[in-house]
Amino acid sequence: MSFLRRVWSAISKPDEIWKARNRFYEANSLNDPSRSRRTVQYYKEDAVWQYIGGGKRLPAQWSSWLSHTRPNPPTLEELQMDIARRERVLRNAQLIEAKDREESEQLARLRNAEHAALMAAPHSAKAAASAPAPNAAHSPGAAPPTAQPSSPLPEINKAQASEAEAWAPHARVRGK
């Protein structure tokens, strides 16, 4: 091919790459001959507003090629692998969400069962406390024994707890 024919083809008809009904062009720049001009022509005029508004997005590979951060346009295999990867990620996310939902349902069932057991326990504890023990000698003047709930906190001496103490921090001198 002659030199003039190559120049004419470069000027008149830029390289055109067809992907997903959008046309991607690469042509020589008039301002900077060392850097080509890359553009996209969307398949419909209305589609431009979908891409601009964020309803649709160009694949990251095409965006990086258009912004000159990638030297070569993406191949069809690369785009298909990316689509398969996205589908795999969505499937895995759905599996994780299903497991989380199942675990939260199990926790809710356990909490409901524990709540029901706790609600049933005071009734049986009251019945056991009101019924006299068969072997216990019950004197008429003695008060009936009451069950005190056990606290997980350590017992505090009431006299010590009510006394306030003054506290003054001491400054430390470094290097001495």
C-alpha positions as CSV (number, residue, x, y, z in Angstrom):
1,M,0.0,0.0,0.0
2,S,1.4,3.4,-1.0
3,F,2.1,6.1,1.5
4,L,-0.6,8.4,0.1
5,R,-3.2,5.7,0.3
6,R,-2.3,5.0,4.0
7,V,-2.6,8.7,4.8
8,W,-5.9,9.0,3.0
9,S,-7.4,6.0,4.8
10,A,-6.2,7.3,8.1
11,I,-7.8,10.7,7.5
12,S,-11.0,9.6,5.8
13,K,-11.9,6.5,7.7
14,P,-10.8,6.0,11.3
15,D,-10.4,2.6,12.8
16,E,-13.8,1.4,14.0
17,I,-14.4,-1.3,16.6
18,W,-17.9,-2.7,17.0
19,K,-18.9,-3.9,20.5
20,A,-22.3,-4.0,22.1
21,R,-23.9,-1.9,19.3
22,N,-21.7,1.0,20.3
23,R,-19.0,2.2,17.9
24,F,-15.5,3.0,19.3
25,Y,-13.2,5.0,17.1
26,E,-9.6,5.8,17.2
27,A,-8.2,8.5,14.9
28,N,-5.2,10.6,14.7
29,S,-5.4,13.8,16.6
30,L,-5.0,17.1,14.8
31,N,-3.5,18.8,17.8
32,D,-1.2,16.2,19.1
33,P,0.1,13.7,16.4
34,S,1.7,11.5,19.1
35,R,-1.6,10.8,20.8
36,S,-4.6,9.4,19.0
37,R,-8.2,10.6,19.6
38,R,-10.5,8.0,20.9
39,T,-14.3,8.4,20.9
40,V,-17.5,6.3,21.3
41,Q,-20.6,6.7,19.2
42,Y,-23.6,5.2,21.0
43,Y,-26.0,2.9,19.1
44,K,-28.9,5.3,19.6
45,E,-29.1,9.0,20.2
46,D,-31.3,8.3,23.3
47,A,-28.7,5.9,24.7
48,V,-26.2,8.8,25.2
49,W,-28.4,10.1,28.0
50,Q,-28.6,6.7,29.6
51,Y,-24.8,6.5,29.7
52,I,-24.5,10.1,30.9
53,G,-27.2,9.8,33.5
54,G,-25.7,6.7,35.0
55,G,-28.5,4.3,33.9
56,K,-25.9,2.4,31.8
57,R,-22.2,2.2,32.1
58,L,-19.5,1.3,29.6
59,P,-17.4,-1.6,30.6
60,A,-14.3,-0.6,32.6
61,Q,-12.0,-2.0,29.9
62,W,-13.6,0.4,27.3
63,S,-13.5,3.3,29.7
64,S,-9.8,2.8,30.3
65,W,-9.1,2.4,26.6
66,L,-11.0,5.7,25.9
67,S,-9.0,7.6,28.5
68,H,-5.7,6.3,27.2
69,T,-4.8,4.3,30.4
70,R,-4.9,1.2,28.3
71,P,-2.9,0.9,25.1
72,N,-5.1,-1.7,23.2
73,P,-8.8,-2.1,23.0
74,P,-10.3,-5.0,25.0
75,T,-10.9,-8.3,23.2
76,L,-14.2,-10.0,23.0
77,E,-12.9,-12.9,25.1
78,E,-11.8,-10.4,27.8
79,L,-15.2,-8.8,27.9
80,Q,-16.9,-12.2,28.1
81,M,-14.6,-13.3,30.9
82,D,-15.5,-10.1,32.8
83,I,-19.2,-10.7,32.3
84,A,-18.8,-14.3,33.6
85,R,-16.8,-12.9,36.6
86,R,-19.6,-10.4,37.5
87,E,-22.2,-13.2,37.3
88,R,-20.1,-15.4,39.5
89,V,-19.8,-12.6,42.1
90,L,-23.5,-11.9,42.0
91,R,-24.2,-15.7,42.6
92,N,-21.8,-15.8,45.5
93,A,-23.3,-12.7,47.0
94,Q,-26.8,-14.3,46.7
95,L,-25.5,-17.4,48.5
96,I,-23.9,-15.3,51.3
97,E,-27.2,-13.4,51.7
98,A,-29.2,-16.6,51.8
99,K,-26.8,-18.0,54.5
100,D,-27.1,-14.7,56.5
101,R,-30.9,-14.8,56.3
102,E,-30.9,-18.4,57.4
103,E,-28.6,-17.7,60.4
104,S,-30.7,-14.7,61.4
105,E,-33.9,-16.8,61.3
106,Q,-32.2,-19.5,63.4
107,L,-31.1,-16.8,65.9
108,A,-34.6,-15.4,66.0
109,R,-36.1,-18.9,66.6
110,L,-33.5,-19.5,69.4
111,R,-34.3,-16.2,71.0
112,N,-38.1,-16.9,70.8
113,A,-37.5,-20.3,72.4
114,E,-35.4,-18.8,75.2
115,H,-37.9,-16.1,75.7
116,A,-40.7,-18.6,76.0
117,A,-38.6,-20.7,78.4
118,L,-37.9,-17.6,80.5
119,M,-41.6,-16.6,80.5
120,A,-42.5,-20.1,81.6
121,A,-39.8,-20.3,84.2
122,P,-41.1,-17.6,86.5
123,H,-44.6,-19.2,86.7
124,S,-43.0,-22.6,87.7
125,A,-40.7,-20.8,90.1
126,K,-43.6,-19.0,91.8
127,A,-45.5,-22.3,92.0
128,A,-42.4,-24.0,93.5
129,A,-41.9,-21.1,96.0
130,S,-45.5,-21.0,97.1
131,A,-45.7,-24.8,97.7
132,P,-44.2,-25.9,101.0
133,A,-41.3,-28.2,101.0
134,P,-42.3,-31.7,102.1
135,N,-39.4,-32.3,104.5
136,A,-39.0,-28.7,105.7
137,A,-40.2,-27.9,109.2
138,H,-42.3,-24.8,108.8
139,S,-42.7,-22.8,112.0
140,P,-45.7,-20.4,112.1
141,G,-43.6,-17.4,113.1
142,A,-40.8,-17.8,110.5
143,A,-41.0,-16.0,107.2
144,P,-41.1,-18.1,104.1
145,P,-37.8,-18.4,102.3
146,T,-37.6,-16.2,99.2
147,A,-35.3,-16.9,96.3
148,Q,-33.0,-14.0,95.5
149,P,-31.8,-13.6,91.9
150,S,-28.1,-14.1,91.5
151,S,-26.2,-11.2,90.0
152,P,-23.2,-11.7,87.8
153,L,-21.6,-8.6,89.4
154,P,-19.5,-9.0,92.5
155,E,-21.0,-7.9,95.8
156,I,-20.0,-4.4,97.0
157,N,-19.8,-3.3,100.6
158,K,-22.5,-0.6,100.9
159,A,-20.3,1.6,103.2
160,Q,-17.4,1.7,100.7
161,A,-19.7,2.3,97.8
162,S,-21.2,5.5,99.3
163,E,-18.0,7.2,100.2
164,A,-16.5,9.5,97.6
165,E,-12.8,9.9,97.3
166,A,-10.8,12.8,96.0
167,W,-8.5,12.1,93.1
168,A,-5.7,14.3,91.8
169,P,-3.5,13.0,89.0
170,H,0.3,13.4,89.4
171,A,2.3,14.8,86.5
172,R,5.3,12.7,85.5
173,V,8.5,14.2,84.5
174,R,10.3,12.4,81.7
175,G,14.0,11.9,81.6
176,K,14.7,12.0,85.4
